Structures are given as structure tokens and as C-alpha cells.
Amino acid sequence: MVGDVVTEGDVDPVGAGSTLPDPFELAARWLPEPDSGTTPLMTLSTIGLDGYPAARTVLLSRFDGRRLHFHTDRASSKAAELAATPRAAVTILWPERSRQLVVTGDVTTVTGLEARLAYTARTRYLQVLAWLNDHELAELGPGERRARWAAFTQSHGDDELEPPPGWVGYAIDPVRLAFWSGATDAPSNRLLYERAGDGRWNVRRRAG
Ligand SMILES: Cc1cc2nc3c(=O)[nH]c(=O)nc-3n(C[C@H](O)[C@H](O)[C@H](O)COP(=O)(O)O)c2cc1C
């Protein structure tokens, strides 16, 4: 536990008792169980090669108790950006729960085995997409794109698919986590955790 006492009158965004939890405990409460098969959407922000931020939506493949995993194509812009600067932020929104989690951290690639397991866990549509979705196909007309999709799915039938050669997984190791909670009868509020040089976490409550 992080030893910061919640003061009376605070909006308690975590629904916890009198002390603030470790950030990974809290993340585990907010995020799906590792093998639940639930994959929330995240806005993944990287540092563009031109210095501007680059943002797009990806699925959270897995939270392993510390790191957040996502998967993509090695030929994508985000892969090139992460090779140049292995740092990223992800923003996950639960509008129905009035919650937002922003995690910023250092990015590494995951093992081949882990990437394979994540591929197997994806829906058939997403497995096929990972094989077909390249820039060459994107430039074809809609009829030709459909025909290529049909040809691929027909030729593979119900066969188990291997991940394509460019399939790659990344994991963000957090240096900062911001848990935002909104309310209709109280101000929104954040719990901001920042990793100190000694590896311990500083935690502050901030306005939402
Ligand atoms: C709902 C949704 C989920 C997506 N999930 C992923 C994903 O898990 N991995 C991925 O590479 N792209 C995913 N995409 C596509 C990306 O948003 C993006 O367009 C693509 O990866 C190319 O990004 P880049 O050129 O910035 O690398 C998703 C898009 C949407 C709308």
C-alpha cells in the first residue's frame, strides 16, 4: 500500500478504504482479468518521427499485473515510432463508469510466444485482418479488396492460422498512471502515481 491517507470529504475514485492502493492493484481492479478475453480500446500515443504526437486506437491485449500489452504490424508507423523512441501513453475511457485511465511508460517488445498467444486469442476476423491489411491492399478498389478477403478465407477454410511474419507485441511498463473519476454530484478527481528514481511510487490527488 502507498501510505497516503484519504482525507475526509475526498471523492474516493477507487471505492477503497482509508489508504491508497498500490497503482498496479488499482489498475487490476479497473482493467479486465489477464485471461478474460476482454479487450478494451485504448488511444495509443507515440512520438511521431516528425516530432508531433501520433495517436490511434488499439486493443489492450492484456494487462499482466504491471504492463499493458498491445499488438500490431511491424511495418506500421507506430512500430517505426517506437523503434525510434520506445515511450508511449495509452488512454482508456469507460464513459459508462465515468472513468479514464492514462498510463505513460517505457515500451519493449514481448516474446514471440506471448505474441503468438495473443494472436490465437484474437477473433477470426482480426486474425485474417492481420494477414491482409497492408498498404498495397488498401490502394485497391472495394470490390478487389473483398475478392482478396474471400480468396484468403476460402483457401484457409477453418484451418488454424499462424500469426503473420509482421505480427508483433509491445508492452508498456508504466512510469506514470492517472486514474480519473467523474461524478455528477462532485468534482472530478484524479489519483496520479509517478514512479520515483528508487522505484517507489509518489501519489497525489489532482483536480480532474
Ligand atoms: C476499434 C479499433 C481497434 C483497433 N485495434 C488495433 C490494434 O489492436 N492494433 C493495431 O495495430 N491497429 C488497430 N486499429 C487500427 C489503428 O487505429 C491504426 O489505424 C493502425 O494500426 C495504423 O496505425 P499507425 O499507422 O499509426 O501505426 C484499431 C482501430 C480501431 C478503430
The ligand as a MOL file (V3000), in Angstrom:
LIG
                    3D

  0  0  0     0  0            999 V3000
M  V30 BEGIN CTAB
M  V30 COUNTS 31 33 0 0 0
M  V30 BEGIN ATOM
M  V30 1 C -11.6680 -0.0590 -32.7310 0
M  V30 2 C -10.2770 -0.1460 -33.3310 0
M  V30 3 C -9.3850 -1.0820 -32.8510 0
M  V30 4 C -8.1130 -1.1730 -33.4070 0
M  V30 5 N -7.2120 -2.0640 -32.8790 0
M  V30 6 C -5.9610 -2.1130 -33.3870 0
M  V30 7 C -4.9660 -2.9570 -32.7990 0
M  V30 8 O -5.1820 -3.6540 -31.7920 0
M  V30 9 N -3.7430 -2.9950 -33.3840 0
M  V30 10 C -3.4440 -2.2290 -34.4740 0
M  V30 11 O -2.3220 -2.3170 -34.9630 0
M  V30 12 N -4.3460 -1.4060 -35.0380 0
M  V30 13 C -5.5870 -1.3230 -34.5130 0
M  V30 14 N -6.5060 -0.4570 -35.0550 0
M  V30 15 C -6.0980 0.3760 -36.2190 0
M  V30 16 C -5.2660 1.5750 -35.7130 0
M  V30 17 O -6.1250 2.5330 -35.0830 0
M  V30 18 C -4.4470 2.2500 -36.8160 0
M  V30 19 O -5.2990 2.7970 -37.8050 0
M  V30 20 C -3.4590 1.3090 -37.4890 0
M  V30 21 O -2.8750 0.4140 -36.5510 0
M  V30 22 C -2.3470 2.0890 -38.1850 0
M  V30 23 O -1.7160 2.9020 -37.2260 0
M  V30 24 P -0.2960 3.6030 -37.4460 0
M  V30 25 O -0.1580 3.8750 -38.9170 0
M  V30 26 O -0.3920 4.8620 -36.6410 0
M  V30 27 O 0.7640 2.6680 -36.9530 0
M  V30 28 C -7.7580 -0.3210 -34.4970 0
M  V30 29 C -8.6680 0.6160 -34.9540 0
M  V30 30 C -9.9130 0.7230 -34.3730 0
M  V30 31 C -10.8710 1.7900 -34.8820 0
M  V30 END ATOM
M  V30 BEGIN BOND
M  V30 1 1 1 2
M  V30 2 1 2 3
M  V30 3 2 2 30
M  V30 4 2 3 4
M  V30 5 1 4 5
M  V30 6 1 4 28
M  V30 7 2 5 6
M  V30 8 1 6 7
M  V30 9 1 6 13
M  V30 10 2 7 8
M  V30 11 1 7 9
M  V30 12 1 9 10
M  V30 13 2 10 11
M  V30 14 1 10 12
M  V30 15 2 12 13
M  V30 16 1 13 14
M  V30 17 1 14 15
M  V30 18 1 14 28
M  V30 19 1 15 16
M  V30 20 1 16 17
M  V30 21 1 16 18
M  V30 22 1 18 19
M  V30 23 1 18 20
M  V30 24 1 20 21
M  V30 25 1 20 22
M  V30 26 1 22 23
M  V30 27 1 23 24
M  V30 28 2 24 25
M  V30 29 1 24 26
M  V30 30 1 24 27
M  V30 31 2 28 29
M  V30 32 1 29 30
M  V30 33 1 30 31
M  V30 END BOND
M  V30 END CTAB
M  END
